[in-house]
């Protein structure tokens, strides 16, 4: 492998995927017209509006929603906040309870905290050791009085176990409770689940640029977004959040989505094999390691494991030094110094934690090189810390 | 030495993860099978990692009798 290929072993697609070539092309091409405000009435604005409409249409088509149901937001986080707070406010007369899984993205949990601070209630539904929703508890929580909204992530971006969204949606439908699905991990990679009322995603996860989130709200869903006073009707109708949209980024996101979706099935199969190999090899060659999450019922591109007695920050730095960019749920790598709430919910070992998430540019060679080097890197760190043979 | 009902104490207060687990792994072989070590640890990861270590190592996590205290029984 060339030194350059080794240096660019980027394994953190679940944070952000490298910009797709189609996105780069569309981004540059749309700079010519994308600067104008699409809500004005002159020629330049109409051109900009044309770009926005085309991007909305293309995105809606891939996601299987109607263009009118789709809004571009400033990030996946912004989409999640909007969905949670708007969904709860839209049903405030029915109740003030927000039911969610314990492994939602922190953006969803933070919006839930805001709801609780404002006098609402939140009910967290646990997951099992593999990170899968406890369906019995979910059923009871959704059936309770006063539930305004339920949220279930399609799969946690930290562990990758697929959630029983279809079953959870059936429970919600039986009780007339709208379901929010955070689909950031799977959008553009695998078919979306059905039965949801609101869905969010983030373009940088599929190879679009940062700064573009998606919110889909099914027609008929009660939705009363918090910024409604500052979010004009024309903006809402055009399908973007409050303020001027970043049109070149939106156009690029749509182009990337269309491109990745065209190759999604083949890529998912290729990445699934690589992840299978990582799961098997890591467990076989690294001593005292726990590979977490469901080995079969999972997203194709993501794998997480924890190495006993190794501190996550040292491991990340050492891997980076060897040319591997990975993420971690260990507390020492988080800004709050708390372990990942997802690992906590699963009862998984949290230190020495590594998350690997693949994308279309990751090669088999990079993965094999990583698998060859990892056991030595972990062993050296343990040796340095004097924890061998424990 | 502590008696049968008095657990051995392992003070890891102020230590960051994974140090409390490492200290436990070093200390446990030094107590008799059936005896309990009480790990004192205030790192936020300890509440997760000590039970997880017990699971991986086939030792018994007895419980957390108080905040920042975790009892582990040597079972093998």
Interface residues (C-beta under 8 A of the other chain):
Chain A: X288 X290 X306 X308 X309 X310 X311 X330 X331 X332 X337 X338 X339 X343 X344 X347 X348 X349 X350 X351 X352 X385 X387 X390
Chain B: X16 X17 X18 X21 X22 X25 X26 X43 X44 X45 X48 X49 X51 X52 X53 X55 X56
